[in-house]
Amino acid sequence: MKRKLKGTKPVPKRCILLLLDGLGDRSYKVLENKTPLQAAHTPHLDLLAQKGANGLFHCNQYGLALPSENAHFAIFGYDEEFPGRGLLEALGAGMTVAPGEIPMLAHFVSLEEREKTLFLAKDRPETEGEEAVIFTRAVVSYESEGITFSYTQTKRLDGIVTMGGGASPAVTDSDCFVEGEPLIDVLPLKASEDRDLAARTARALKSYLVWCYETLCSHPLNAARKQRGAFPVNGVVTQRPGVMNHVESFADRWGLRAASVSSGLMYWGLGRFLGMDVHKVKDSDDPGEDLFARLQMALHQKDDYEFIHIHTKTPDAAAHTKDPFNKMKAIESLDKGVGKIIDILDDDTILVVTGDHSTPSSGPLVHSGEPVPIAVVGSGVRVDRVSSFDEVSCAGGALGQLRHGDFMYCVLNWLDRAKLQGLMDCPEDRPYWPGRRKPFRLD
């Protein structure tokens, strides 16, 4: 919808959110007490910082280490309706989740038994040829205490275990994450609404996992693996069950036509869950070119959407190698991709660059609770004095500290779509203007 308003400021038509997953980090002596982002050569990200407003952003509360799914859910302006990672990945894999079914993340591991306790010997051991498919077939279906279990492969040794028959999602994970540690016993959550059902589900799930272990230990394929000196694939671990629930679509909540350009099941599933158009892409060995291609895709379809989410997992994946130099190099590659689109941005577009959470490049944590930098560039956006895009420099920017539910309200404001509080132009109170109003007609 075109609006003719007095004044010289162009009215932006869309917001492009460039989400660099796991961007934030900690300072390291090997980088002269800088973070990988500070140490990286990022002339193009720095130029964006110089052109706009900067700040720090945390999707919840400072110090809280968030996974990507919860962080993204909050970025998109949702909170208590979170359905669980297992549900999102199931949707991303194209699975149909029936009412009452509980999908959870699962993958194959190598286990070692010591004094009746199972220890994680090797997470996702390497497989050859069709081995992963064969192991999946061996554990594809099971039933215990009236609860059914089915395993759906999504990527080699990764999959979704779906519980049916009236199961409860209120059970602990079995995945301990750290090699050499014992698996986690499956127990009902104390906060469960139905403790009896949660207890029955926990017993049934443990029975399934024990059956998987016993079945895989005796599998002839593992005998062949032992002969060639490979780790046995003799266990399945589970985590983060989910439940299908209803949420209003992104378009209904924020009044914006939205799309997500991303790789990865969770992001595809989240877009599908929120009613966004999902443009699936693949990762290559060149993160910068990947990012440039995604930005090009967004710009080519810019007239179709008012909010476009562009995602790259590269910084997060590099940080998980626990080498700060790897993350620094990954960020430098992404900066080159950003540099190819700066000159073709126009006054119709607000560009936001930020991360979803911090991922430390050293130490035992998967993610950490520090805020991430955020930069916003576009027509009408305040221009502050920040000259570098990093976790420390951006702290002195005009945006200050954004938290939790702030982001989408800021997007509406940058797009001149923020409704003056108290006005009611439609029966439901919405934060955007104009609402889906009904014209006043004479009968």
C-alpha positions as CSV (number, residue, x, y, z in Angstrom):
1,M,0.0,0.0,0.0
2,K,1.5,3.4,-1.1
3,R,1.0,6.4,1.2
4,K,1.6,10.0,0.2
5,L,2.7,11.8,3.3
6,K,4.1,15.4,3.6
7,G,7.8,15.8,4.4
8,T,11.0,14.6,2.9
9,K,11.5,11.3,4.7
10,P,10.7,8.3,2.4
11,V,8.4,5.7,4.0
12,P,10.2,2.3,4.2
13,K,8.3,-0.6,2.8
14,R,10.0,-3.5,4.3
15,C,12.5,-4.7,7.0
16,I,15.2,-7.2,6.1
17,L,16.5,-9.0,9.3
18,L,20.0,-10.4,8.7
19,L,20.4,-12.9,11.5
20,L,24.0,-14.1,12.1
21,D,23.4,-17.1,14.4
22,G,25.5,-17.3,17.5
23,L,27.3,-14.0,16.6
24,G,28.1,-12.9,20.2
25,D,31.1,-14.3,22.1
26,R,33.6,-13.8,24.9
27,S,37.0,-12.2,25.0
28,Y,40.1,-14.5,24.6
29,K,43.7,-13.9,25.4
30,V,44.7,-15.5,22.1
31,L,42.8,-12.7,20.4
32,E,44.4,-10.0,22.6
33,N,41.4,-10.0,24.9
34,K,39.0,-9.4,22.0
35,T,36.0,-11.3,20.9
36,P,36.2,-13.1,17.5
37,L,33.9,-10.3,16.1
38,Q,36.1,-7.6,17.5
39,A,39.2,-9.3,16.2
40,A,37.8,-10.0,12.7
41,H,38.4,-7.6,9.8
42,T,34.8,-6.5,9.0
43,P,34.9,-3.2,7.0
44,H,31.4,-3.7,5.6
45,L,29.6,-4.6,8.9
46,D,31.5,-1.6,10.4
47,L,30.2,0.6,7.6
48,L,26.6,-0.5,8.4
49,A,27.2,0.5,12.0
50,Q,28.5,3.9,10.9
51,K,25.4,4.4,8.8
52,G,22.8,3.8,11.5
53,A,21.8,3.1,15.1
54,N,23.5,0.5,17.2
55,G,22.9,-1.3,20.5
56,L,22.9,-4.6,22.4
57,F,20.2,-7.1,22.1
58,H,19.1,-10.1,24.3
59,C,16.0,-12.1,23.5
60,N,15.2,-12.7,27.1
61,Q,17.2,-11.7,30.2
62,Y,20.9,-11.1,30.4
63,G,22.9,-14.1,31.5
64,L,20.3,-16.6,30.2
65,A,21.7,-18.9,27.6
66,L,19.1,-19.4,24.9
67,P,18.9,-22.0,22.1
68,S,18.2,-20.7,18.7
69,E,14.6,-21.8,18.6
70,N,13.6,-19.9,21.8
71,A,15.6,-16.9,20.7
72,H,14.0,-16.8,17.3
73,F,10.5,-17.3,18.7
74,A,11.1,-14.2,20.9
75,I,12.6,-12.2,18.1
76,F,9.4,-12.8,16.1
77,G,7.3,-11.5,19.0
78,Y,6.1,-14.7,20.5
79,D,6.6,-16.1,24.0
80,E,4.5,-18.5,26.0
81,E,3.2,-20.3,22.9
82,F,6.5,-22.0,22.2
83,P,5.7,-25.5,21.0
84,G,9.1,-27.2,21.6
85,R,12.1,-27.8,19.3
86,G,11.0,-31.4,18.5
87,L,7.7,-30.1,17.0
88,L,9.5,-27.4,14.9
89,E,12.0,-29.8,13.4
90,A,9.3,-32.3,12.6
91,L,7.4,-29.6,10.7
92,G,10.7,-28.6,9.0
93,A,11.1,-32.1,7.8
94,G,7.7,-32.1,6.3
95,M,6.2,-34.4,8.8
96,T,2.5,-34.3,9.7
97,V,2.0,-34.2,13.5
98,A,-1.4,-35.5,14.5
99,P,-3.2,-34.1,17.6
100,G,-1.8,-35.6,20.7
101,E,1.5,-36.8,19.1
102,I,4.7,-35.7,20.8
103,P,7.7,-35.4,18.5
104,M,11.2,-35.1,20.0
105,L,14.7,-34.8,18.7
106,A,16.7,-38.0,18.5
107,H,20.0,-39.2,17.2
108,F,22.2,-42.3,17.2
109,V,25.2,-42.6,19.5
110,S,27.8,-45.0,20.6
111,L,27.3,-46.2,24.2
112,E,29.5,-47.9,26.7
113,E,28.0,-49.9,29.5
114,R,29.8,-49.7,32.9
115,E,28.3,-51.2,36.1
116,K,24.8,-51.2,34.7
117,T,25.1,-47.5,33.6
118,L,25.2,-46.3,30.0
119,F,27.9,-43.7,29.1
120,L,28.2,-41.6,25.9
121,A,31.3,-43.0,24.2
122,K,30.9,-41.2,20.9
123,D,28.3,-38.8,19.7
124,R,27.1,-39.4,16.2
125,P,29.8,-41.9,15.2
126,E,30.8,-41.8,11.5
127,T,28.9,-44.2,9.3
128,E,29.4,-45.5,5.8
129,G,27.0,-46.0,2.9
130,E,23.5,-47.1,4.0
131,E,24.5,-47.9,7.6
132,A,22.4,-45.0,9.0
133,V,19.3,-46.1,7.1
134,I,19.8,-49.7,8.3
135,F,20.1,-48.7,11.9
136,T,17.0,-46.5,11.6
137,R,15.0,-49.5,10.3
138,A,16.0,-51.5,13.4
139,V,14.4,-49.1,15.8
140,V,11.6,-47.6,13.8
141,S,8.7,-48.9,15.8
142,Y,8.0,-49.8,19.4
143,E,5.2,-49.8,22.0
144,S,5.2,-49.8,25.8
145,E,2.4,-49.1,28.4
146,G,0.1,-48.1,25.6
147,I,2.5,-45.5,24.2
148,T,3.8,-45.9,20.7
149,F,7.2,-44.9,19.4
150,S,8.2,-44.3,15.8
151,Y,11.6,-43.1,14.5
152,T,11.8,-40.9,11.4
153,Q,15.2,-40.2,9.9
154,T,15.8,-36.5,9.0
155,K,19.6,-36.4,8.3
156,R,21.9,-39.4,8.5
157,L,22.1,-40.3,12.3
158,D,19.6,-37.6,13.3
159,G,15.8,-38.0,13.4
160,I,12.5,-37.5,15.2
161,V,11.1,-39.9,17.7
162,T,7.3,-39.5,17.8
163,M,5.3,-40.7,20.8
164,G,1.7,-41.5,20.3
165,G,-1.1,-43.0,22.3
166,G,-1.7,-40.2,24.7
167,A,1.9,-39.5,25.9
168,S,3.0,-36.5,27.9
169,P,5.8,-34.1,26.8
170,A,6.8,-33.5,30.5
171,V,9.8,-35.8,30.6
172,T,13.5,-35.1,30.9
173,D,16.0,-35.5,28.1
174,S,18.3,-38.5,27.9
175,D,21.0,-36.8,25.9
176,C,23.9,-35.8,28.1
177,F,25.7,-33.9,25.3
178,V,29.2,-34.6,26.7
179,E,31.2,-37.6,25.7
180,G,32.4,-39.7,28.7
181,E,29.3,-38.7,30.8
182,P,26.5,-41.0,31.7
183,L,23.2,-40.7,29.8
184,I,20.4,-38.9,31.7
185,D,17.7,-41.0,33.3
186,V,14.3,-40.3,31.8
187,L,12.1,-38.9,34.6
188,P,8.8,-37.0,34.8
189,L,9.0,-33.3,35.2
190,K,7.8,-31.9,38.5
191,A,6.0,-29.1,36.8
192,S,3.9,-31.5,34.7
193,E,0.1,-31.1,34.9
194,D,-0.6,-34.8,35.0
195,R,2.2,-36.5,37.1
196,D,0.8,-40.0,36.5
197,L,0.8,-39.6,32.8
198,A,4.2,-38.0,32.8
199,A,5.5,-40.9,34.9
200,R,4.0,-43.5,32.6
201,T,5.5,-41.7,29.6
202,A,9.0,-41.6,31.2
203,R,8.8,-45.3,31.9
204,A,7.7,-46.1,28.4
205,L,10.4,-43.9,26.8
206,K,13.1,-45.4,29.0
207,S,11.8,-48.9,27.9
208,Y,12.1,-47.8,24.3
209,L,15.7,-46.5,24.7
210,V,16.7,-49.7,26.5
211,W,15.2,-51.7,23.7
212,C,17.1,-49.6,21.1
213,Y,20.3,-50.3,23.0
214,E,19.8,-54.0,23.2
215,T,18.6,-54.3,19.6
216,L,21.5,-52.3,18.2
217,C,24.1,-54.1,20.3
218,S,23.2,-57.4,18.7
219,H,22.8,-56.0,15.2
220,P,25.1,-57.7,12.7
221,L,26.1,-54.4,11.3
222,N,27.9,-53.5,14.5
223,A,29.8,-56.7,14.4
224,A,31.2,-55.6,11.0
225,R,31.9,-52.2,12.4
226,K,33.9,-53.7,15.3
227,Q,36.0,-55.7,12.9
228,R,37.1,-52.5,11.1
229,G,37.7,-50.7,14.4
230,A,34.8,-48.3,14.2
231,F,32.6,-47.2,17.2
232,P,29.4,-49.2,17.4
233,V,26.2,-47.4,16.7
234,N,24.3,-48.9,19.6
235,G,22.1,-46.3,21.2
236,V,19.5,-43.5,20.7
237,V,19.3,-40.4,22.8
238,T,16.4,-37.9,23.0
239,Q,15.7,-34.3,23.9
240,R,13.3,-31.4,23.7
241,P,9.9,-32.9,23.0
242,G,7.2,-30.7,21.5
243,V,3.5,-30.3,21.2
244,M,1.4,-28.9,18.3
245,N,-0.5,-25.9,19.5
246,H,-2.3,-23.0,17.8
247,V,-0.8,-19.6,17.5
248,E,-1.9,-16.6,15.5
249,S,0.1,-16.2,12.3
250,F,2.9,-13.7,12.0
251,A,0.8,-11.7,9.5
252,D,-2.2,-11.5,12.0
253,R,0.0,-10.6,14.9
254,W,2.2,-7.9,13.2
255,G,0.3,-7.0,10.1
256,L,3.3,-7.8,7.8
257,R,3.7,-10.3,5.0
258,A,6.7,-12.3,6.0
259,A,9.3,-14.8,4.6
260,S,12.2,-16.7,5.9
261,V,15.3,-17.5,3.8
262,S,17.2,-20.2,5.7
263,S,18.8,-23.6,5.9
264,G,18.0,-26.1,8.6
265,L,14.9,-28.0,9.7
266,M,14.2,-25.9,12.7
267,Y,14.1,-22.6,10.8
268,W,11.9,-24.1,8.1
269,G,9.6,-25.6,10.7
270,L,9.4,-22.3,12.7
271,G,8.5,-20.4,9.5
272,R,5.8,-23.0,8.7
273,F,4.5,-22.9,12.3
274,L,4.1,-19.1,12.2
275,G,2.7,-19.0,8.7
276,M,5.7,-17.4,6.9
277,D,6.7,-18.2,3.4
278,V,9.8,-20.4,3.7
279,H,12.5,-20.3,1.1
280,K,14.8,-23.3,1.7
281,V,18.5,-22.9,0.8
282,K,21.5,-25.1,1.3
283,D,24.9,-24.3,2.8
284,S,28.1,-24.5,0.8
285,D,31.8,-24.2,1.8
286,D,31.7,-20.5,1.1
287,P,29.6,-18.7,3.8
288,G,30.0,-15.3,2.3
289,E,28.7,-16.4,-1.1
290,D,25.8,-18.2,0.6
291,L,24.9,-15.1,2.5
292,F,25.1,-12.9,-0.6
293,A,22.9,-15.3,-2.5
294,R,20.3,-15.2,0.3
295,L,20.4,-11.4,0.3
296,Q,20.0,-11.3,-3.4
297,M,17.0,-13.6,-3.2
298,A,15.4,-11.3,-0.6
299,L,16.0,-8.2,-2.7
300,H,14.6,-9.9,-5.8
301,Q,11.4,-10.6,-4.0
302,K,11.3,-7.5,-1.9
303,D,8.0,-6.3,-3.3
304,D,6.3,-9.5,-2.1
305,Y,7.1,-9.1,1.6
306,E,7.3,-6.5,4.3
307,F,9.5,-8.6,6.6
308,I,12.2,-10.9,5.4
309,H,14.3,-13.1,7.8
310,I,17.7,-14.1,6.3
311,H,19.6,-16.6,8.4
312,T,23.1,-18.1,8.5
313,K,24.3,-20.7,11.0
314,T,28.0,-20.1,10.2
315,P,29.2,-18.2,13.3
316,D,27.4,-20.6,15.6
317,A,28.9,-23.7,13.9
318,A,32.4,-22.1,13.9
319,A,32.1,-21.4,17.6
320,H,31.2,-25.0,18.3
321,T,34.6,-26.1,17.1
322,K,35.9,-24.3,20.2
323,D,38.5,-22.4,18.3
324,P,38.1,-18.6,18.3
325,F,40.1,-18.2,15.1
326,N,37.6,-20.4,13.3
327,K,34.8,-18.1,14.3
328,M,36.8,-15.0,13.4
329,K,37.4,-16.4,9.9
330,A,33.8,-17.3,9.5
331,I,32.7,-13.8,10.4
332,E,35.2,-12.3,7.9
333,S,33.7,-14.5,5.2
334,L,30.2,-13.3,6.0
335,D,31.4,-9.7,6.0
336,K,32.5,-10.1,2.3
337,G,29.0,-11.3,1.5
338,V,27.4,-8.3,3.2
339,G,29.8,-6.0,1.3
340,K,28.2,-7.0,-2.0
341,I,24.8,-5.7,-1.2
342,I,25.4,-2.4,0.7
343,D,25.4,-0.3,-2.5
344,I,22.2,-1.7,-3.8
345,L,20.1,-1.0,-0.6
346,D,17.5,1.7,-1.1
347,D,15.3,3.9,1.0
348,D,12.5,1.4,0.8
349,T,14.4,-1.0,3.0
350,I,15.3,-1.1,6.7
351,L,18.2,-3.4,7.2
352,V,18.8,-5.0,10.7
353,V,21.9,-7.0,11.4
354,T,22.2,-8.9,14.7
355,G,22.4,-12.4,16.2
356,D,20.1,-14.6,18.2
357,H,22.4,-15.5,21.0
358,S,26.1,-15.7,22.0
359,T,28.0,-18.9,21.4
360,P,31.3,-19.1,23.2
361,S,34.3,-20.4,21.2
362,S,35.9,-21.9,24.3
363,G,34.8,-23.7,27.4
364,P,32.0,-26.3,28.2
365,L,28.9,-24.2,27.4
366,V,26.8,-24.8,24.3
367,H,25.6,-21.2,24.3
368,S,26.1,-18.3,26.8
369,G,24.0,-15.5,28.1
370,E,25.8,-12.3,26.9
371,P,23.8,-9.9,24.7
372,V,24.7,-9.6,21.0
373,P,25.3,-6.4,18.9
374,I,22.6,-5.0,16.7
375,A,22.8,-2.4,14.0
376,V,19.8,-0.8,12.1
377,V,20.2,1.2,8.9
378,G,17.5,2.9,6.9
379,S,15.5,6.0,6.2
380,G,14.7,7.9,9.4
381,V,16.8,5.7,11.6
382,R,19.0,7.7,14.0
383,V,22.7,7.8,13.2
384,D,24.9,7.5,16.2
385,R,28.7,7.7,16.7
386,V,29.4,4.0,16.7
387,S,32.1,3.1,14.1
388,S,32.6,-0.6,14.7
389,F,30.1,-3.5,14.7
390,D,31.0,-5.6,17.7
391,E,29.8,-6.4,21.2
392,V,31.6,-3.6,23.0
393,S,31.4,-0.7,20.5
394,C,27.6,-1.2,19.9
395,A,27.0,-0.9,23.6
396,G,27.4,2.9,23.3
397,G,24.9,3.2,20.5
398,A,21.6,5.0,20.2
399,L,19.5,1.9,20.5
400,G,20.7,1.2,24.0
401,Q,19.8,-2.3,25.3
402,L,16.9,-4.1,23.5
403,R,15.3,-6.9,25.3
404,H,12.8,-9.7,24.7
405,G,9.6,-8.3,23.2
406,D,11.1,-5.0,22.0
407,F,12.2,-6.1,18.6
408,M,9.0,-6.4,16.6
409,Y,7.6,-3.2,18.1
410,C,10.8,-1.5,16.9
411,V,10.3,-2.9,13.4
412,L,6.8,-1.5,13.2
413,N,8.2,1.9,14.4
414,W,11.0,1.9,11.8
415,L,8.5,1.1,9.1
416,D,6.1,3.8,10.2
417,R,3.5,1.2,11.0
418,A,3.4,1.7,14.8
419,K,-0.1,2.4,16.0
420,L,-0.7,5.2,18.5
421,Q,-1.7,3.4,21.6
422,G,-5.3,3.7,22.5
423,L,-6.6,4.0,18.9
424,M,-8.9,1.2,17.8
425,D,-9.5,0.9,14.1
426,C,-10.6,-2.8,14.2
427,P,-12.3,-5.0,16.8
428,E,-9.0,-6.6,17.9
429,D,-6.3,-4.4,19.5
430,R,-3.3,-4.7,17.3
431,P,0.1,-3.0,17.5
432,Y,0.2,-2.0,13.8
433,W,-1.4,0.8,11.8
434,P,-3.4,0.7,9.7
435,G,-5.3,-2.3,11.0
436,R,-7.6,-4.5,9.0
437,R,-10.3,-1.9,9.3
438,K,-13.8,-2.1,7.9
439,P,-15.0,0.8,5.8
440,F,-17.9,2.8,7.1
441,R,-20.8,2.2,4.6
442,L,-24.3,3.6,4.5
443,D,-26.9,0.8,4.5
